[in-house]
Amino acid sequence: MTNVEAVNEDNYPPIGQTVQRLRKRQKLTLNDLAQKSGLSTSAVSKIENAQVSPTYETILRLAVGLNVDVTELFGGSSTPASAAGRIAVTRKGAGIVQKTPHYEYEMLGAELSKKEFTPLLTTVRARSIHEFAEIQGHTGEEFLFVLSGKVILHTEHYEPILLWPGDSSYYDSTMGHALISVGEEDATVLWVATRVHGVLARPEQQPL
């Protein structure tokens, strides 16, 4: 993953910088964005100042609050949704990479905006469900396919599920969920999330 990390550091700003730039461009205060995203003002401030790394659920909330495609928060520039016959090719190790405390995401097909789903090649670094303050949900549905390693899928309403390479799961994203690796090596999964439409499923303030 050395080459991927280099791509990220050289070409793509941290999410916090992008959030701050977009917020100021829209003339929103920290409190304005917090209200629109369903987050606390202190959470937004900490993200912008790189004091914390947001989870993917928080990134989705910020995208909704800023009314932008999640691709923009990852640092990409996108082909307009109105363009006909759109296509994107992501070469191995060349996707936009962003890191959170529990996962490292490589966004695939980032050149296209307003996609109906977002494919993420994800390295699962978390090793225990206790690393999460709580398991969060968000609008939409998700599909994951285990490429390497073993993972346990924790969800709000079901017993933990052990998944091996070649196993997959499709589930409702509004249900709280989290993924952890089991074994010596970080697992790798293809994670596909549907686009977040409209208002947040859970508008109440959420922690990071």
N, C-alpha and C positions, 0 to 999 in steps of 0.2 A: 504493500500500500504506500510505499515511499513516494512513487511517482504521483499518486493521487493527492497525497498531502501537499506535494510541491505545487501541483496545479491549483489547489485551493488557496494556498498562501500567496501565490504570485498574482493570481487573476481575480479572485473573488473576495470582496470585503466581508467582514463579520456581519452577521445578521443585524446586530444592534446598530451599526453605522447606517445600514440601509433603512432600517425602521426610522431612525432619527431624520434622515434625509427626506424620506417620503412624508413623514409627519409634518416637518417644517414646510415642505412644498405645498401641502394642503392647508397650511396655517392652522394646524390643530395643536392644542396644548397637550401636555402629558395626561391631564385629566380627561380631555376630550377623547383621546385615543383609548384610554383605559375603559371609559364608559362604552365606547363602540365595540371594544374587543372582549368585554366581560372579564377584564383583568383589574388588578389593583394598580393605582398610580405608582406605587413604589416598585411593583413588578416591572412595569414598562420602563421606569427610570433605570432600574438595575440592568435590564437587557440592553438599553441604549448605551450604557456606560461600561458594558462588558464585565459587569460584576457577577453575572450569572449567565448560563447558557440555556436557552429555552428548549423545552420539549417540542416535539413535532405538533402536539395538540395546541401548544401555545403559539407556535408559528402560524398554524391555521387560523387561530383566533385573530392574530395581528393582521393577517392577510384580509380577513373579512372586515376588520375595523378600518383598515386603510383602503378598502375596496380595490384591491389589486390581486392579480394572480399570484399564487404562492411562489411561482418561478421568480418573480421580481425580488422577493425576500431572500431567496437563495443567491441572488446576485446575477441572474441571467437577463439577457435581452431577448425579447420574444417576437416571433412573426405574428402580425395582427390576426385576430380570429377570423376576420372577414376574407382573408386570402384564400383563394380557391386551390384545391389540390395540394394541400400542405403536406410536407413530409420532413422528418428529422432523422438523422443518423447520429448515434453517439458511439464513438469508437471506445474500445476497451480502455478504462482508466481516464477517460477524457470528460466525464460528466462533472457537473457542479457539485462540489462537496461541502457539506456543513456538518459540524459536530455538535452533539448535545451530550449531557452527562452520561446517557445510557446507550446512545446509538450514534453511528456515523453514517450519514446519508449521502449517497451519490445520486443526484437527480438525473434521470435519463429523459431524453427528448425535451430538454429545457428550452430549446429554441421556439417551441410552439406555446403560445399563450391560450388561455381559456380552454384548456383541454378538459374532456369529460372525466378523465382520471389521471392521476399522477404516479408514474412508476419510479420506485426508489430502490436502488441496490443498497442494502443496509447491512452494516456490520453491527452485530448485537454485542455490546460490551458489558451490559448489566449482568450480574451473577446472582442476584437475590432480589426477590420482590420487595424486600425491606429497604432497598435503595430508593424506592419511589415513595414520596410523601403520601400519595394516593394514586390509584389508577384512574385515569381520566378518559372521557369519551368526547366525541365531537360529531357534527353532522356528517352523514354519509355511510358508505359501506367500504370494506377493505378485503383484500385477498392477499395472502402471503404463501410463498412457496420456498421451502427450505433447500438451499443449494449446498451448504456444507455445515458440518457441526450438528449439534442437537439443541433444540430450544424448548422451553416450556411457555405455552400461551396461557396467561392468566386473564380471566374475564370476570365481569361483575356478577354474572348469574350462573356460571358453570364451574365445575371442578377444574383445576389446572390440567392442561393437555400436553403431553410429551409428543414432540414432532421430530422425526428423523429426516435425513436428506431424501428428497423425493416426495415427502409429505406436504400437504397444503391445507389451508383453512380459509373459508369465506365467512365473514361475520358482519354484524351490524355495528358500525363505529360509534353509535350513540351509547352503546354499552361500554362501560369502563374496560380498558384493556391494557396489557403490558406484556412485553416479551423479554425473557432472560435466556442467556446461554447456559448450558450445562456441559461440563467437560473442560479440558485444559485450554482449548483454543476458542477464540471468538467465533460464533456462528455467523454465516452469511445467508441472508434471505432476500428474495425479490418481494418487495412490499408494494402493493398497488392500492392507492386510495382514490375514491371517487372525489370529484371536484366538490368543494363546499359551496352550495348555493344559498342565497338569501340570508336570513338571520341565523344567529347561533342557536344550536339546540339547547344549550344550557347558558343562558345569559347572565346568570349570577356570577359574581366574582370568583375566580379560580386562582389557586396558587400556581407557581411555576411548575 
